Amino acid sequence: MRNPLFLLLLGAGVVAGLGCGDDTTATGGGGSGGGDGGNPSTGGGGNPSTGGGGQAQGGGGQAQGGDGPGGMGPGYSCEAAVGTVGTITLEDVASVGTGAVQLKSAPGDPERLYIVKQDGQILIYEDGTLNPTPFLDVSDLIRGGVGGEEGLLGLAFHPDFATNGRFFIHYSANGDGDSTVGEFHATPGATTADPDQVQLVLSHFTDEGNHNGGAVEFGNDGYLYISLGDGGAQNDPGCDAQNLGNLLGKIIRVDVDATPDGEGYPAAAGNPDGEKYYHVGFRNPWRMSFDVCTGDLYIGDVGQNSREEVDHAQAADGPLNFGWPMREGTIAHNNDCVDPPTDIVEPITDYAQQGNGSVTGGYVYRGSDSPSLRGWYFYADFMFGLFNRVRVVDGAVVEGPTPVGVGVENVGAFGIDGNGEVYVVEYSGNIRKIVAN
């Protein structure tokens, strides 16, 4: 499959393909042979979007400030949906330039939007205006940037950010490109952060520049979850996603409130064998997210040549194995792994690539502006415009997947604010809010 990461979107003048399906460069922990690529999120060449995530223990979220559940903003609601879903539209919010890969609010400040750009900048949008000075600029710290699968890929605020100012970013380190998570600090309420890294959280080798995962999120248990891809080689010939001797193809779970050592923060309590990994068996988990109301984790895992999938872990499930490379979506794949597991968890939904594809995982809507959307999880495809919603209760799909009926392009990520409103983040830089009439 061609490398979508280097496809030129002529109409927008944007190099795109973040999280695509199959690579052409040999990457990865132990495999030779060509890659697949196109979406930083898929490992193939172009979509940063695939992140993984872990599983939130307990419900409720721990963000401080606000009147909603777990200290979220007053618009955030865990109440049941009201009415039936009508026509869904996308409301234009802002345009921030090529390379937008994430959007979220900080705990205690539900209205301010932080927008992550792959070139190393985090921008602030508030009161209808984009601040001229970035909140953070780490362009000198990263390798890669717009148009590839490396660069600045993810952002997570500490649940107590409103008082301690701690936040964390996922990036490809300048020089060797190692998948790295670092801790930074900002004075609560300030519009700029200290540009110096406070503490290394995690660093892991990657032989190639694709399949980096890129997500970093706090679960409801207060632990930090980090997604890493399988290292890049086509079909994961070294079976790294199942190899418990490294962290490739896994979702990592660490305790950032514990004392760090020279290798970062320690494994969270309850991890398998006391190791840093938690969930295993991913190809390129570009984007993941937690539902604050249930603690459930949703993971968009970019496929190889056939299927794209959305995985799901309930808050009480414990560590799970999602099957790559023995499974691609719901079909059998590479069975060359030694002693393949038998306890593989199937995705809640998957779909055919239609010749090219790269799933972008999203968020569960929990806002008040469109109450009929509460409980629906939104996801899209970076390459061919698929835009779906699905509703999951107690680990089972109860409605959908249902096409949203709105045309979208190059969705590198979704975003959510502190009031539970969900946004589409187009890689071209357009930020659009999901609204149901």
N, C-alpha and C positions, 0 to 999 in steps of 0.2 A: 504494500500500500504506500502511496506517496506520503511524503512528510508534510502534514498540514501545517506544521508550525511555520513553514516558510512559504506558505501560500500568501500571495499579495492580494489583499482585499482592495482591488483597484478603486472601487467606488468611494471607500472611506480613506484610502491611502494608508491602510494599516497592515502591517505584517501580523498574521494571526495564525492560530492553530494550536493554542495552548495545550489542551489536554488530550490530544488525539490518540488514536488507536495504535498504529503500528509503526515501529521505528525503522530507521535505516542505518543506525550506527550501533556498533556493538557496545553495549554498556553492561554494567551490572556486575553483581557480585559473583563473579565466577563464570560467567558464560561468555562464549564467543559468539560470533554470528551476529547478524545484523539487527538492528533494533527495529523499532516501529515508529514512528513518530510524528508528532506534530503538535501536540497541545501540552503545555507545561503540565496540565493536569493529567495527561494520559501517559505521559512518558514518551510519547512518540514525538513529535517535535513541536508541540506548540501550545499546550494550555497548561498554565501553571496549576490548573484547577483540579486537584484530585484529593485532597487530604483525607486523612483517616480519622481517627478520633477514638475515643475509647468508650467507656461506658460510664454514665454518671450514676453514682450510687445515691439512693435516696432521692427525693423529689425536691422541687422547690427552688433551686438556685440559691446562690449566695451573694448576689450583687447587693451592694449597700446603697441605701437611699431610695426614695420614691415610695409610692403607695401601692404598687402592684405586687404580685407574688415574688417572694424571695428578694424584696427590695427593689424590684424593677420599677419603671415609670408608671404613672397612674393609668395610662392607657393599656397596659399589659394585662391580659385577662386569661384565666384558665377556665372560664365559664364555657358551657357548650355553645356551639354555633347557633346563631339566631337567623331563622328564615332559610330560604334556599338560595344557592349561589346563582346570581343573575349574570349579566354580561360582565366579563372581566376586561378591564382596560389597563393601559400603562400610562401613568402620569409623569411627564418629564420633570425632573428635579434639577439636575445639574449636568455639566459636561466638563470633564477634568483632563482630557487628553489621553492618548493611547497608552495602554498598559495597565488599566485598572483591574485589580484582582481581588479586592475585598472591600466590604463596608460594614461598619458596626458602630454602636455607641458604647461609651464607657459607663460602668456602674455609677449610679448617682447623678448622671448627666444624660437623660434619655433623649434630649432634642439634638444635641451636637452629633454630627456624623463624621467619623474618621474613615478616610478613603485611602486604601493601600495601593501604591503603584509599584509595578515590577522593577522600575528603574531605581528604587531605593528611597522614595519619598512617601511619607504619610501626610495627607492633606486634611484640613478641617473645613467642613461646610456647616455653617450655622446662620440662622436668621436670614436665609435666602442668599447668602454670599459665601464665596469660596475665599478663605483667608489667603492673602498673597504670600505669606511666609509658611513653609511646611512645618507641621508639628514635629517631624523628625526627618532628617536626611542622612541616610547611611550609604549613599551611593559609593563612597570610597571603601566601604566595608564588604561589598558584595562582588561576586562574579556574575556576569550575564546581565540581562535586562530585557527590554522590550523585544519581542519576537522569538524568544527561546523558552526553555523550561527552567532556566536558572534566574536568580535575582532575589528580590524581596518578595516573599510568597505568602506570609501569614502574620496575623496580629492577634494577641489575646491580652485583655486587661485582667489584672488580679481582681478577685471578687471584692477586695477591700480597697480598690484603686482610689475611691473617693477620699480615703484617709491616708493611704500609704504611698500612692503615686506609682506603684509598680506595674510594669507591663512587659510583654514578651514578644519577640519577633522571630519568625522562621525565615532563614535566608541561605543562599549559596555563598560560602565564604570566598573572598577574593584570593586568588592564587590556586588552591587545589580544588575549589568548588565543593568542599565537604558540606553536607547538610548540617546546618547549625541553628541552634536556638539560643538566643541571648536575652538577658534581662536588662531593661532600661528603667529610667526613672523620670518622672515629671512632677512638678509641684501641682497638687490637685487644683484644677480650675485653670491652670495656665494653658496658653495656646501654643507653647513650644516646650519641647522636652530637652533634657540633657543629652547631647549627641554621643556621649561616651558610654560604652557598654559597661554595666555594673558587674555582671556576673555571667560566666558561661553556664548555660543550662544543659546543653547536650551538643556533641559534635560526633558525626559519623561519616566514615569514608563513603565515597561514591565513585565508581570507576568511570562513569560517563556523566554526561550533563543532563540526562533525561530521567524520567520516572523518579522524581524527587519527592513525591507527595507534596507537602507544603502547608498542611493545615496545622493549626495550634489552637486549642480551645480548652477552657476550664469546664470540667464536669460539675454536676451538682454536689459531688463529694468533695469539692475543693481542690482536687488534684488536676495537674496540667497534662493534657493529652496531646500527643504529637504524631502526625502521620508521616511515614516514610514509604517511598515506592520500592520496587524490587531491585533497583539498581540499573535497569535499562535494557539488558540483553533480551532479544526477542524470545518469547516463550519461557523466560526464566530458566535457562538450561541448568543452572547450578542449584535450582530449587531453593533459592535464598528466602523466598517468602515463607517456606516451611522450616528453614534451618534456624534452630534456636540458638545457634552460636553467633548470630549477628542480629541486627535490628532492621534489616532490609525487608520491605513488604509487610510491615507491622505497624500497629498503633502502640505508642509508648505512653506510659503513665508514670509521672514522677511527682515527688512531693517538694514543691518549691518553698514550703514553709519550714523545711528541715534544714540542717546545716550542710552546705555544699562542700565538696572536696575538689581536687584538681581536675576531675572529670565531670563536674557539674553537680546537679542535685541527685539524691538517691531515689531508688525505686519506691513507689508508693506501697503502702501496706496492702496486702491482699493480691499483689501481682504473682503470677506463676513462678514458683521456685525462687522468689525474691529478686527476680530479674527486672529489667526496666520495661520489657515488652509486656503488652496486655493482650490485645486481639492480634491474630496472625492471619496470613493468607490473602494478601492484597497485591495487586499489580501496580496500580498508581492511584492511591486514594487522595485525589487532588483537593476535594472539599468535603468536610464533615461538619456536623453541627449537633448540638444538644437541644432538645425541647425542654425548656426550663420547667414546664408544668409537669412533665412525666419523668424527666431524667433520662429519657431514651436518646440513643445516639443514632444518627443517620449518616451514612457514608456513601458518597458517589465514587465508585471504583472504575476507572477507565479500562476498557477491554483491549484485546489484542486485534483480532481480525473479524470477529463474529458478533460478540454480544457486549453491550454496556449494561452495568448493573447498579442498583441502589441497595445497599446492605443496611441492616437495622439490628441494634442490640438494645434490649430492654434494660432498665436500670438494675434489675435484680438478677440478670443472667450470669454475671461473672464473665471470665475470659472465654472468647469464642474463636473458632477457626472458620474462615470464610472461603477456604478452598483453593485459591490460586497457588500454583499453576495447574492443579488437577482439574479444576473447574473454571470455566469462563462463563459467567452468568449461570444459567441452569443447564449448560451442556458440558459433556466431558471434554477435557483438553489434554494437557501434557501429563502423562502418567509415569514419567521416568523417575519421579522422586522415590527415594528409598523409604520403605515403610510408610506409605501414604496414610493419612489419618482417615478414620471412618466416621468421625463426628462432625462432618462439614455442615455448616449452616447455609441454607439457600438464601438468595437475595429476596427482598420483598417484591421486587419487580426488576425485570431486565427487558431489553429490546434489541432487535437486530440493528447492526450499524448502517445498513443501506449503502454499503460500499465504502463508507467512511464515517467515523463517529467518535465522539469524546464526551462522555457524560459529565455534567457539571452539577454537583449536589447543591441543595439549597437549604431552606429553613421551613419549619412549621410556623404557620401564621398564628399569632396570638394577640393581635391588636384589636382595637375598638372601632376604627374608621370603617372597616368592612367586616362586621361581625359574622356574616354568613361564611366567611373563609376560615374561621377558627378551627384548628385541628388539621387543616390540610397542609401537606408537605409539598413544596414546589421544587421541581428540578427541570433541567433543560439539557440540550446537546449543543456543544460549542460549534459543531461543524455544519449540521444541516437543519437547524431551526426547530427541532422538536422542543415543545414546551408543555409539560404535563404536571398534573397534581395527583396526589394519592393520599388516602387517609388510613391511618393504622391505629388500631386499638388493641391493647394487650398483645402486641407482637404480630397481629394478623391484619391483613388488608381487608378493610370493610367497605371501601369505595374506591373505584378507580383501578388502574391509572386512567385519568380522563384528560384529553387534550384541553389546554387552556383556551385555545381559540384566538390567541394573539400572536402575531408574527414577531419573532425575535431573531437577532443575529449575534454571532460571536459572544455568547454569554459566558464570560470567563468566571463569573461568580454570582452569587446572590448576596444580599445584605439584610441585616435586621437592625432596627433601632431599639432604644430602650423602652418603647411603648408597644413593641411587638409587631410593628409594621414591617413588611417585607419588600425588598427592592431587587430589581434586576440590575446587575452590574455588567454592562457590555464592555468587552475588552477595548473597544474603540474609545471608551471614556464616558459614554452616556449612562447616567444614573436615572432609573425610572422606577416609580413606586407602583406596586400592584394594588389595584382598586377594583372592587366588585360593586356594580350598580344595582 
